Amino acid sequence: MGRRIVLSMLGLGAAGVVAAPQLQGGLEALLGAAADKDPTGLTELLPNGGGFRYYSVVSSVPRKDESSYRLTVDGLVDRPATYTLDQLRALPQTRTVRDVQCVTGWRVPQTPFSGVKLSALLDAAGVRPEGKAIRFTCFDGAYSESLTLSQARRDDVLVALRMQDKPVSHSHGGPVRLYVAPMYFYKSAKWLSGITVTSDVRPGYWEERGYDVDAWVGRSNGRTDAPTV
Amino acid sequence: MHRTTAALMLLCIATAAALYVPQLAELVGRRPLVVTLHQWSGLLTPAPFLLGLASPAFRADLRRLNRFGAHDRTWLRAARRRDRSPESRPAGKFNAGQKVYASWIAGAVLVMLATGLMMWFTSLTPLVWRTSATFVHDWLALAVGIVVAGHVAKALADPEARRGMRTGWVERGWARREHALWAADETDDA
């Protein structure tokens, strides 16, 4: 009898894996509706409860504000620069509304991001001919990311100051984060503090740990999610 | 044996919470370290059980847990009626609730292990499987968390059972009352 319970758990587990795509869709719809009316926030703790999840690779991240935040642009450029938060806000702003897709599976629909086009900062710095890629560094002290120069020049790659039409909060990587719309969300480095033009692509933090460098949503990391762009 | 399993299980649950609950994730950070701890504690959770199979006493307990008798049906019916009197809940060394818990958690750990391995070694299985495995892993984790919390609550409510787990000895009176059929069972086995 005990053995039968063990075996039926295994059976249920296997059935769950087989039926998961249908079950997941139904549950997401149900929980999404419940979460809208849930004042306690408890539904957010349930699996697929929706929304963003917080990932950090270090134990604590310093906080930066108007006075302490700096973004440096350097490397293979003619005019290295350092921007304060106010200087970034004074530049022309671009707003995009796209889905966010994490490589671990969660997706947040139609999320507005706005900020300065990365290409504008690169143009202002004047990329030298030998510059072929960008390395991004973060003030959490550990995270890094990379893009090729042509990826970095896309119109939907932003140095984001606002997310969901509010200033990017600390837990979402504020005050300034990278936003790479067509790629998995690990490319959108949080707590962005450095943009360095390099001669070749240097894999970032997660990429040294097995994730794809060219992280197009739906065409990398062995996943088939619907593209976000 | 029980203590090692419990330690591994709690480590697995604690790291799962630190990976999963946003507020805790924010507090703990250090994602690669927590992931590694979670993977290894999960992988090792069945190890004490497998080592225990070498012991005849452990195998005898497994036989007891596996065997459901007429008195176990009586026990489960009484549990459903919330009837707590020892007379209506006959039990040997293990009562029916403990038997159900043991086999459920054994099955659940194996499912968690299988789905966990599918998420860990992503090249082993096709992608659709991995997403589905994540789904099963997430929801079963929630169930395991609740059931293990219930298991701990039951233990906290019964100091004599805890003493039995700790020292291997229980009072005769407690055993007669809570596990009336145990003595008979022992003589049967012998």
HADDOCK unambig.tbl for C-alpha pairs under 7 A between the chains (distance, minus, plus):
assign (segid A and resid 1 and name CA) (segid B and resid 66 and name CA) 5.75 0.50 0.50
assign (segid A and resid 1 and name CA) (segid B and resid 67 and name CA) 6.17 0.50 0.50
assign (segid A and resid 1 and name CA) (segid B and resid 68 and name CA) 5.95 0.50 0.50
assign (segid A and resid 2 and name CA) (segid B and resid 65 and name CA) 6.51 0.50 0.50
assign (segid A and resid 2 and name CA) (segid B and resid 66 and name CA) 4.19 0.50 0.50
assign (segid A and resid 2 and name CA) (segid B and resid 67 and name CA) 6.73 0.50 0.50
assign (segid A and resid 2 and name CA) (segid B and resid 99 and name CA) 6.72 0.50 0.50
assign (segid A and resid 2 and name CA) (segid B and resid 100 and name CA) 6.78 0.50 0.50
assign (segid A and resid 2 and name CA) (segid B and resid 103 and name CA) 5.29 0.50 0.50
assign (segid A and resid 3 and name CA) (segid B and resid 66 and name CA) 6.13 0.50 0.50
assign (segid A and resid 3 and name CA) (segid B and resid 103 and name CA) 6.78 0.50 0.50
assign (segid A and resid 5 and name CA) (segid B and resid 103 and name CA) 5.76 0.50 0.50
assign (segid A and resid 5 and name CA) (segid B and resid 104 and name CA) 6.06 0.50 0.50
assign (segid A and resid 6 and name CA) (segid B and resid 103 and name CA) 5.18 0.50 0.50
assign (segid A and resid 6 and name CA) (segid B and resid 104 and name CA) 5.86 0.50 0.50
assign (segid A and resid 6 and name CA) (segid B and resid 106 and name CA) 6.22 0.50 0.50
assign (segid A and resid 6 and name CA) (segid B and resid 107 and name CA) 4.27 0.50 0.50
assign (segid A and resid 7 and name CA) (segid B and resid 107 and name CA) 6.70 0.50 0.50
assign (segid A and resid 9 and name CA) (segid B and resid 104 and name CA) 6.79 0.50 0.50
assign (segid A and resid 9 and name CA) (segid B and resid 107 and name CA) 5.01 0.50 0.50
assign (segid A and resid 9 and name CA) (segid B and resid 108 and name CA) 6.21 0.50 0.50
assign (segid A and resid 10 and name CA) (segid B and resid 107 and name CA) 5.87 0.50 0.50
assign (segid A and resid 10 and name CA) (segid B and resid 111 and name CA) 5.94 0.50 0.50
assign (segid A and resid 13 and name CA) (segid B and resid 111 and name CA) 5.73 0.50 0.50
assign (segid A and resid 13 and name CA) (segid B and resid 136 and name CA) 6.88 0.50 0.50
assign (segid A and resid 16 and name CA) (segid B and resid 136 and name CA) 5.99 0.50 0.50
assign (segid A and resid 17 and name CA) (segid B and resid 129 and name CA) 6.85 0.50 0.50
assign (segid A and resid 17 and name CA) (segid B and resid 132 and name CA) 4.88 0.50 0.50
assign (segid A and resid 17 and name CA) (segid B and resid 133 and name CA) 5.52 0.50 0.50
assign (segid A and resid 17 and name CA) (segid B and resid 136 and name CA) 6.18 0.50 0.50
assign (segid A and resid 20 and name CA) (segid B and resid 132 and name CA) 5.01 0.50 0.50
assign (segid A and resid 20 and name CA) (segid B and resid 135 and name CA) 6.48 0.50 0.50
assign (segid A and resid 21 and name CA) (segid B and resid 132 and name CA) 6.45 0.50 0.50
assign (segid A and resid 45 and name CA) (segid B and resid 21 and name CA) 6.39 0.50 0.50
assign (segid A and resid 47 and name CA) (segid B and resid 138 and name CA) 5.87 0.50 0.50
assign (segid A and resid 47 and name CA) (segid B and resid 139 and name CA) 6.38 0.50 0.50
assign (segid A and resid 53 and name CA) (segid B and resid 22 and name CA) 6.06 0.50 0.50
assign (segid A and resid 54 and name CA) (segid B and resid 22 and name CA) 5.58 0.50 0.50
assign (segid A and resid 54 and name CA) (segid B and resid 25 and name CA) 6.42 0.50 0.50
assign (segid A and resid 54 and name CA) (segid B and resid 26 and name CA) 6.43 0.50 0.50
assign (segid A and resid 55 and name CA) (segid B and resid 25 and name CA) 6.80 0.50 0.50
assign (segid A and resid 55 and name CA) (segid B and resid 31 and name CA) 6.93 0.50 0.50
assign (segid A and resid 56 and name CA) (segid B and resid 29 and name CA) 5.04 0.50 0.50
assign (segid A and resid 56 and name CA) (segid B and resid 30 and name CA) 6.42 0.50 0.50
assign (segid A and resid 56 and name CA) (segid B and resid 31 and name CA) 6.08 0.50 0.50
assign (segid A and resid 57 and name CA) (segid B and resid 29 and name CA) 5.78 0.50 0.50
assign (segid A and resid 57 and name CA) (segid B and resid 30 and name CA) 4.59 0.50 0.50
assign (segid A and resid 57 and name CA) (segid B and resid 31 and name CA) 4.78 0.50 0.50
assign (segid A and resid 57 and name CA) (segid B and resid 32 and name CA) 6.48 0.50 0.50
assign (segid A and resid 58 and name CA) (segid B and resid 29 and name CA) 5.31 0.50 0.50
assign (segid A and resid 58 and name CA) (segid B and resid 30 and name CA) 4.41 0.50 0.50
assign (segid A and resid 59 and name CA) (segid B and resid 28 and name CA) 5.83 0.50 0.50
assign (segid A and resid 59 and name CA) (segid B and resid 29 and name CA) 4.49 0.50 0.50
assign (segid A and resid 59 and name CA) (segid B and resid 30 and name CA) 4.98 0.50 0.50
assign (segid A and resid 60 and name CA) (segid B and resid 29 and name CA) 6.63 0.50 0.50
assign (segid A and resid 222 and name CA) (segid B and resid 127 and name CA) 6.49 0.50 0.50
assign (segid A and resid 223 and name CA) (segid B and resid 127 and name CA) 6.23 0.50 0.50
